[in-house]
Amino acid sequence: MYVRKLELTNFRNYSKYKVDELESMNIIIGENGVGKTSILESIYVCSLARTFKSNDDYVIVKNNTDYSKIKIELDYQDKTKKLDFTLTSIGKKTKINNNLKKRISDFICQYKVILFSPDELRIIKESPNTRRNYLNIALAQINKSYINVLNKYNVLIKNKNDYLKKVYINSNMDLTYLDVLDSKIAEYGFEICKLRAEYIEKLNKYIKRIFYKFRRNDTLYIKYNSQFLGKSVSEIVMLLKRNRSNELNLGLTKTGIHRDDIEFLHNEVNAKDFSSQGIQKLILLSLKLAELEVLINDYYEEPILLLDDLFSELDSVNQNSILNNLNKNIQVFITTTDINNIKPSMVKKAKVIELSRRDDSNE
């Protein structure tokens, strides 16, 4: 699956931008602030219908305009597929081959993407919610039913929280409804926990070996923490019942997969608390390369790899190690401020896209 053509309208600082004849390797070069990352972001958005830069998708709409549009043409098994994504203040509109899609779930993941960006360090540094979001996006790309189950689970948690607040105010209310909710929370939570655990297990198959290339004397392991891990549906129901009195006192659901977290154990300690920023960057890159291996080897997918500002994050030895070992069948987009960072033999085979300040304002 290759992106062959990309056209942007009112996307970030671009009024108009168009590029075609994209190749397996694509290098985007330019000074900081000219819009290199925006091109990668648009490819990401057209896959997942969301930006990786903010929780507010509307930030992609150019100032003083009322919509943003991305058009992508894909080559897939000797066929062409055209994708259209439009965002306005009233929502998202999507098309595949000019056919309007009523549901975003019918549009997303027409191609898979893996992003490495310095901003992604928040996966390691920030709250458990950030790491859960990471898991949700990764799993959405390989299992469409995952999002449906997760949405149903989240509705149940919202309904339970609403009812817990009512009981908190009026302790005489009937608790039967909570039994019904907990039964379904256990069912959906069990399925989500199972899928998350399986995915983490797959990542761990590859991440140790990948990290070893960067740090030969160090170890790396991803630990999945969940209250539901290793429990059957009936055992989860019992856990929810045991914790109910505490939740009634708080007026809030504290038990479930919405409290899950993952730890990156560098030399058996949590990298969030004990590893330097340099090590955290290598852990993040190892994670992304492990994602790549999982998609290719376990799910037979060939994702598009987006490497944003890779060369400012790594020394030349690690840069070359990564680029030389990438699967030759995947499409790669790399941003850099200096083409000399990249081996001449690789530049020769790549599509080089040069951006300037002029590009930033009027393309």
Residue, then its C-alpha position, 0 to 999 in steps of 0.5 A: m500500500y503506497v501513497r502516490k498522490l497527496e493534495l491539501t487544502n487549508f491544512r495547517n499553514y498550507s492553502k494549497y499543496k500537491v505532490d505526486e509520484l511519491e516513491s517507496m522512500n520519500i525525504i522531506i527537507g526544509e528549515n524548521g517551521v516550513g511545514k514538513t511535519s504537517i505533510l506527515e500529519s496529513i497522511y496520518v489524519c487521512s488514515l485515522a481521521r484524527t491528528f496526533k498533535s492535539n486532542d482537538d482535531y480542528v487545529i488542522v484547519k488553516n486560520n481564517t478558513d472554515y474547512s480543511k481537506i486532504k485527498i490521497e491516492l493509493d496504489y494497492q495490488d495494482k489498483t488505485k484507491k482515492l480517499d477524501f477527508t474533510l473537516t469543518s466546524i460541524g464534523k468530518k466528511t469522508k469518501i472512498n473512490n468518491n463514495l460518501k461514507k456515513r460512518i468514520s469507522d468505514f473510512i479509517c485504516q484504509y492504510k496503516v501508519i506508524l509514526f515516530s515523532p519527538d512529540e510521541l515521547r508523551i507515551i512514556k512521560e505522561s499519564p496512563n490515559t496517554r498510554r491507553n490512547y496509544l494502545n487504542i490507536a494501535l489496536a484500532q488499526i489491526n482490529k476494527s471490532y476493537i473500537n466498537v467494543l471499546n465504545k460500548y464499554n465507555v458508554l457503560i462506564k458513563n452510565k455507571n458513573d451517572y448512576l453512582k452519583k445519583v446513589y451517592i446523593n440518594s442512598n435508598m436507590d435500587l442497586t439492581y441496575l448496577d448489577v446489570l451494568d457490571s455484568k456487561i462491563a465484565e463482558y466487554g472489559f474481558e475482551i478488551c483486556k485480552l486484546r490488549a494483553e495479546y498485543i503487548e505480548k506480540l510487541n515484546k517478541y520484537i522489542k527486546r531484540i530491537f532495543y539490543k541493537f541500540r543498547r547492547n548491555d540493557t534490557l527492555y520489556i513492556k509490562y501491561n497492568s490491568q485489574f482484569l488481567g488473568k481473570s475470567v468474566s465471572e471473576i471480573v463480576m466478583l471483583l466489581k461487586r467487591n469494589r462496589s462499596n468503595e465506588l458508591n462512597l466515591g460516586l465514581t467507577k474505579t475498577g475496569i480497563h479504563r484504569d489500565d496502564i503499561e510500563f516500559l521496564h528499562n533494566e527492570v525499572n520504569a523508564k518513565d521515572f528512572s531513564s534519561q530522555g536520551i534512553q526514552k527516545l531509544i525506547l520510543l523508537s524501539l516501540k515503533l519499530a516493534e509495531l512495524e514488525v508486528l504488523i508485517n509478521d503477525y498481521y501481514e500488513e505493510p504500513i506506511l512509516l512516518l519518521d519525523d525529525l529522526f536525525s536530530e534524535l539519533d546519532s549517525v550509527n543508529q540512524n543508519s542501523i534503522l534505515n538499512n534494516l527497514n523492510k524494503n516493501i514499506q513506504v517511508f516518509i522522513t523529514t530532515t533539515d539537512i539532506n547530508n544527514i542521509k546516506p547518498s545512496m539512499v537519497k539517490k533512490a528517494k523522492v526528495i521534496e524540498l520545502s521553503r518559506r514560500d511553500d509554507s505560505n502559498e502552496 
